[in-house]
Amino acid sequence: MLDVDLLTRSLASRGYRRVETLRTGIVYDHPSCSTCLIVDLPPILTLQDFHYVDYTAHQNALAAKYDRLFRFLCLEGGDLETLLQELQMFCEGEQDREKVLSFGPNRTEQDIDPTPPEGLFEDGFLEAFGAVHRDALHFQFGYVDYEWKRRYLDFALVTRNGNFAIELNGETYHHPRAIGAARYRSQLFKQNSLFADGFKVFRWSLAGMADRTRFLDELRRFLGPSEAFLHKSLVKLGRAVETFSLLEHQEDALEYISELRREGRNAVLVVQPTGTGKTEIFLEDFRRLKELTPALRALVIVPSRALREQTLERFRERLPGIRCSDDFGHRTDYDVCVQTSAFMLRHYHECDREEFGYIVVDEAQHAPAAGLRAVLEYFNPANLLGVTATPDRLDQKKLEDLFGEYESVLSLKDAILRGLVAPIRCFRVKSNIDLSEVRFNGRDYVKSDLQRTLVVPSRDQLIVNVLVKYFGGAFAAKQGVVFCVSLQHAERVAKALNRHGIPAQAVSGADPSRAQQALEAYRKGKLRFLCACDLLTEGWDSPQTSIVVMARPTFSQVLYTQQLGRGTRLCEGKEALYVVDVVDNYATRLQPLSLHAVLGVGWYQPFANVLMSEVVSERLPLGELEILDGLYEGVRAIEEINVFNYENAYGHLLNEEQLARELFVSTGTVTRWVKQGKIPPDQVFSFGRREIRLFEPARLPSIRQDLGLKEHDEETRREDFFELLEQRDYTFSYKIVFLLSFLKHANDRGEAALPDLVGTYAGFYRTLLDQHGRCEAGANPYNRPEFLADPAAVQRSLLQNPFEKFERKRFMYHCKDLNYLAFDPFLWSRLEAPDKQKVRAQMVEDLKDYFRERSVAVEITEQDFASLLAPGA
């Protein structure tokens, strides 16, 4: 049994004070070093009404407040000793190790598409910061924890203000109650290691990301200004691999390296037999470069501590004037740092990215296995040299990936060209459906409009006809996925396929059990097609998928590539992925994504390899080519197509809604100012009968100045809120009753379920009507019992007025997906208990004054508004 008092005393002796008691544990902090400590107690493994969104939201708030946050699970007395030992280790640092242990699969080498939560995060990140910052995110970031186990983060973000680790969680895979004590402790150890190494860790659950407004606000607050983001180095483009086998003397090797550099090739792999002086080559190479650039610093990465000491000694003997160190993180008086690959994997992010102009990887055959690619992508050396005696012990291609031509982030195009994923063949199906009247929200089509426009039998039949015509006969065993707009759409397409003898079933997250049965039938080959209205379930992997039908138009590159990724995996007997792009009639300059737009290929030939001109050799067997030739014999003409990519072209601009957020006004106000000519847009697109107007972020200061607007930000939001309340601008009593109803139902995150709000709000007016015969003056609808008995009518009224008054000022928002209203997260975090009591007290007094003096001229009693107050308020 854990002694909580002993826990508190033990931590107090180390400078920690108890600051908060939770249902699931206790929070301590150490003010002098800005460290927070959460100790989870046994209830966290058993509480049924403790939701993971509550876990992540509370932890994220603390992570934002403190420099470091450590979290431990304590179930019994012995756990306290472990907690104290690990806490000391995380605070003082770990011991050097010889090797990094493998822990879990390396998804960077297996998957090119994100899981649904990862896709949701990436899409939110791009909306919050713009598509221009896409390559600032490190997807599946490799990291080594304090047990020297290699782990992977969903995303990492490196900035001038610090490093961030992003983990995306769900109830099933991460909630302590679901995963048990052992796996939860492993999760915490990884998180604690990250905080100890200077990363701030933020977690989002699926439910947390479903509240789009809160999620985007948290991204901006937690990750800071996008101007500080450090994008992955792309200078390595153009590196070329050359191997040189030294058989006679080192001078030939050095001359050959110099010749390659004169040709602009700054990454070289030198291969020569053991015992022929590999070390001497990079020693002399560095000496010559140092003469040309006296400020040059070098990093030499070796596989073991023994070799580290040997190399340091050799530098001191051979180049006595060169200052050597093995401690790059804390010294500035050195020319060469020699360190082990294990150490570098743990600590490379502590060093400045421009620290080293010259990097050597000794025993380079170990580099791919050691995971050094992340290290080499982080730094930006002018010259990279790898030396090895045994390249044949590893896949030569992996060495070429490290020392040859590559981008720092593996794009889909690169993955195809390298044979890491299946080649892609495309067929574009042209429909006559007009999408010009479908609304566009500045980022993508409005889903409800798409459903009304696209769920038509003729379009569905067109898709089915293509699948019947081209994927029967020799291709009748191929399986695939049709991505649809909605569940209704998915069910219609599935029925149409079944009518033509093609086994198919609609799947969605609405019925997980049924979806799982369909996925299993698909895996066994009993279904040929899955018709999905949303992304398939997290972790679903079916390499045999050979056909992907894009029947849901989108402008989101994240969504498109995520759907595409369901078919890109390699599989025995799978010669290619066939993509069927459904191309509708857009009649507008803005066009949704297609495979060719994603890959940047401006020509199209039916069923041809999309990257054929860039692929050295066809991977299809001759027989398959003959079949394909027969299939599209009559439609072989090459067609030039539009490869416009909205995110790449305009992703950095603000739409009207985003501009309104920055100016702290409603979207309607911005629209009015634009029509009045007060804010001319920088880009205007016709979209049906609408215009899409976009604005350069750099214009914000001048727009504020021209309109005489005060600059509002998070720090002024609390002051702005109380200023609004002090105005006491009450045309009706709605705002007062609404705020009291909200405070009654608000949870710890400042959210109130809309049905609960409507019930309390309408209930107050029904009570008033029963007691006094009326609620408001004149012919107000609230004076009619039938109106107050209609929840839908009351909800419409509540959302239009009073809620809209608070929403316009960005104090509140409506999360439609989760059906609740919520305070702005930053504002709510600044409202302490006395502030909420102050608001409640003012509203009670204002309510009394309103009914006594301004409306129905009655004295309302405590009993009249008791239903508006939470117990004890």
Buried (B, 14 or more C-beta within 10 A) or exposed (E): EBEBEEBBEBBEEEEBEBEEEBEBBBBBBBEEEEBBBBBBBBBBBEEEEBBBBBBBBBBBBBBBEBEBBBBBBBBEEEBBEEBBEBBEBBBEEBEBBEEBEEBEEEBBBEBBBBBBBBBBBBBBBBBBBBBBBBBBBBBBBBBBBBBBBBBBBBBBBBBEEBBBBBBBBBBEBBBBBBBEBEEBBBBBBBBBBBBBBEBBBBBBBBBBBBBBBBBBBBBBBBBBEBEBBEBBBEEBEEBBBBBBEBEEEBEEBBEBBBEBBEEEBBBBBBBBEEEBBBBBBBBBBBBEBBEEEEEBBBBBBBBBBEBBEBBBEBBBEBBEEBBBBBEBEEEEEBBBBBBBBBBBBBBBBEBEBEBBBBBBBBBBBBBBBBBBBBBBBBBBBBBBBBBBBEBEEBEBEBBBBBBBBBBBBBBBBBBBBEEBBBBBBBBBBEBEBBBBBBBBBBBBBEBEBBBBBBBBEEBBBBBBEBBBEBBEEBBEEBBBBBBBBBBEBBBBBBBBBBEEEBBBBBBBBEEEEEBEEBBEBBBEEEBBBBBBBBBBBBEBEBBBBBBBBBBBBBBBBBBBBBBBBBBBBEBEEBBBBBBBBBBBEBEBEBBBBBBBBBBEBEBBBBBBBBBEEEBEEBEBEEEBEEBBEEBBEEEEEEEEBEBBBBBBEBBBBBBBBBBBBBBBBBBEBBBEBBEEEEBEBBEEBEBBEBEBBBBEBEBBEEBBEEEEEEEBEBEEBBEBBEEBBEEEEBEBBBBBBBBBBBBBBBEEBBBBBBEBBBBBBBBBBBBBBEEBEBBBEEEBBBBBEEBBEBBEBBBEBBBEBBBBBBBBBBBBBBBEEBEBBBBBBBBBBBBEEEEBEBBBEBBBEBBBEBBEEBBBEBEBEEEBBEBBBEEEB
